[in-house]
Amino acid sequence: MLYNKYRKPILPIVVFSYDENKTEKTEYMISFPFFHVLTFNFLMLELRKKNWRDYIESNNPVAAALLSKMGYKETEKVQVKKEF
């Protein structure tokens, strides 16, 4: 419906915030044995695979909000919370 309203291209992005590393596909598919309904492709951002130090200087409030879900060692836990 966003495209219908604004007539601008939409870039689908999914943000995974799992507490452990997982491997996910970049596509969602719905089909039946007799009929293919939908294939939806998207870009993927896996927070756990990002290093929190790369985003600590960012002025982006979303990056700051997602710091706690990014990859860090258990020994860095207190430092991440302080920086946040």
Secondary structure as UniProt FT lines:
FT   HELIX           2..6
FT   STRAND          13..16
FT   STRAND          27..32
FT   TURN            33..34
FT   STRAND          35..41
FT   STRAND          43..46
FT   HELIX           47..49
FT   HELIX           52..55
FT   TURN            56..57
FT   HELIX           61..66
FT   HELIX           67..69
FT   HELIX           74..76
FT   HELIX           77..83
//
